[in-house]
Amino acid sequence: MSLIRHAKPDEADALTALAQRAKAHWGYSSAWMDAWRSQLTIAPDYIARHRVLVAELAGRLAGMCALEDKGPGWSLENVWVDPAHIGHGVGRALVQHALQLAASARPGPVMVESDPNAAGFYRQLGAREVGTVAAAMPGAPDRVLPVFEFRLDVLPGGTA
């Protein structure tokens, strides 16, 4: 499998490119990709402030995710898998590692706002859909993102 480790600030450009490739994999228009440019940028100070994990396969970045401390709980952010590795367990390994990290640091729910294309992935990992947030885009004014919650006391597969 892959090596999971903490990201280094000098990997910010490579992680930004990874995030952009992963998002583009879903066939979004160039206008939408341009609108998301800042959200898909992983800055060195972001890596320094948060628990950013990367998965490496054969010495190359295969995926990433970030765990943001939100006081009583956590937010799982920037879950990106290189398109060449989607469906091979990289995302699962990253998310499970992040959930273990959160559980060992402090109890509290881990929330994630999911791209609609990734909703099934979070359900498979045992997350419960708890709502939606508005995410209007040009040509899609009613677009919403599903919001999921992982409860650290009931993680599947014995990860907690």
N, C-alpha and C positions, 0 to 999 in steps of 0.2 A: 504494500500500500504506500501511501505517501507519508512524508515527514511533515508534521505540523509544528510550526514554531511561531514566535512573535515576529512581526514585520519590523524592518528597520527603516528609519526615516529616509535613507537614501534609495529606497525602493519605491518611493512615491510615484515616479513617472511610469515605472513598469506596472504598478498596481492600477494606475489611472488607465493605461492602455488595456489592461486585462478587463477592467470594469466596462470600458467602452465596447470591447469585442463581445463580451458576454451579453450586454444589453442589445447590441445590434443583431445578435444571433436570432432574436425573436421577430425580426423583419420589420421593426418600427421604421417609420419614414425618416428621411434626413431632417425634416423640420422638427420632428419630435426629438430626435437625437441631439440636434443643436440646442433645443430648449432645455435638455437635461445635462448639458455639458458641465455646468458647475456641480450638479449633484453627482456626476460621474468622475469628478476630480478628487483624487486622494492626495491630500497635501501632507508634507512632512510633519507639520504641527498636529494634524489629525492623528497620525500614527503615534506621535509622542504623547498625546492626551488620552488616548483610548487603548483598549486591549484589542489590537489588530493582529489577527492570526493569518498565516499563509500556509498553503499546502504546496509542497514541492514534490515533483516526480522527476527522477533522474536529474536533479539539480536545476530544474526549471519551474517557474511559478505556474501552478495548475489551478489555484483558486485562492480565495480570501474571504474573510468575514471580520466584522468588528463587533465588539461588545461595549456598549456605552452605559456607564453607570448613571442611573436616573434616580438615585436616592433610595426609595423603598423597593425599587425594582430595576430592571435592566431593559435595554433596547438592543435587539440584534439588527445590525445595519450592514450594508455593503456586502451581502452574500453574493459573491460572483465566482463562477466556475468557467474556466477557459472552455470555449465551445468544443474543442477536441476531447475534453474530459467529461462532458455532461453525460450523466447516466452511468458513470463508472465508480460511484461511491465517494468522490472527492467532496462534494457538497455535504453529504451525510456526515463524513468524518469531521469536517470543519465545524458544522453546527453542533454535533455531539460534543466536540472538544470545548466549544464556547459555552455550552450548557454546563458541562462539568466545571469549567472555570468559574462560572457565575455561582454555582451551587457551593463550591468550596470557599468562595469569597464572602458570600452573604445570601441568605435566603431571600426570595422575592420573585415575582413573576418575570419572565422574559417575554417581551412584546416584540412583534415584527409586523411592519406594514409590507405586504407582499405585492410584487408584480403579479397581475392576474395569471400569467403563464407559470408562476412558481407555486401557486396555491396548493396544487396536488402534492408537491414535494413536502411542504410543511405539514399537511395532513398526514402523510405517510410517516413523518417523524413524530407524530403524536401531538402536534399542536392543535388547539381548539380555536375555531373561528369565533371571534367575540364582537365583530362589527365591521364597519367599513369607514373609509375616509374619502372625501371628495378629492379627485385628481383630474380635473377637467384638462383637456388638451384641445388644440385646434381641430375642429371637426368632430370632437367627441366631448361635448359639454357635460354629459351625464356620467362620464367615466369615474369609476371608484376603485379603490384598492382594498382588498380584504385585509383585516387586521387579525393576527393570530396571537395566542398566548401559549407559552410553554409553562407548565407548573413544574418547578424543580423537584417537588416531592413525589412526582409520579412520572418520571422520565422512563420511556420505554427502553427495553434492552439492558436494563441494569446500569444505566449511565450515571445515575446519581447515588 
